[in-house]
Amino acid sequence: MKKSLFFITAVLFISSAFSQKTDTAKKANSTPTTTAPATVQTTPAKKDWSKVDLSHRANDHFMIQTGYVGWAALPDTVPVNGISRSFNFYFMYDFPFKTDPRFSVGAGLGISCSNAFFKNQPYPLSTTPRQDDGGGTHFKKYKVVTTYLDIPVELRYALDPENTNKSWKFAAGIKVGDLLSAYSKGKDVLNGTGQDQDPSVYKDRNNSNFNSIRLATTVRISKGPIGVYGQYQVTSLMKGSQGLPLVYPFEFGICLSGL
């Protein structure tokens, strides 16, 4: 009898354990599996430059330039003196491209004036600088002044056309000028030993030796209203008659622009 009870108890225990293991396996198999959502890569939309608002932008409607002036191809026998300088002022119109206003064309009108300084220029005064006469009678101070009415034209590019007062800007173009005046000015006549002979100021306004029209190439780089510029005249300053040298003025300096 005891053996029978032990056998029945053992059978019930094994059956209960097997049933629990089967239920656990079913629950494990019935647990839903989750998968990580797939990452979707999106390409940023390309900006439509034709729809930007340009109604409030400033884009260099005026320019002030001042810089150093030099004469390329000037003979060594004509010595320069001091720092020759220029001053230019222009009003400009800006015409942005409709399809891409980062690009625009600037055109306008203005005045440019340059002062080129020379030393040991012989007396009497001449409109154009002459070669050193070897220490004879000469002027203590001597300069040649030219003034042009200019028409500048630029192809412009702005990294941020909606905020050109803060953006990097680049421009390249040409400048056509009409000579308004050209004269030389001498002051303080000295003899060969450097002694004063005449403290007067002399001016020669005969500009017949100068070409009346000039053509120059220009470049400009700015960050907001402040930048630098360069200019090279591709036509000669003087006609080359009467033994005068064919020189090609150039200049570079600081540019302020805005509005």
Secondary structure, 3 states (H helix, E strand, C coil): CHHHHHHHHHHHHHHHHHHHHHHHHHHHHHCCCCCCCCCCCCCCCCCCHHHCCCCCCCCCCEEEEEEEEEEECCCCCCCECCCCEEEEEEEEEEEECCCCCCEEEEEEEEEEEEEEEECCCECCCCCCCCCCCCCCCEEEEEEEEEEEEEEEEEEEEECCCCCCCCCEEEEEEEEEEEEEEEEEEEEEEECCCCCEEEEEEEEECCCCCECCEEEEEEEEEEECCEEEEEEEECCCCECCHHHCCCCEEEEEEEEEEEC
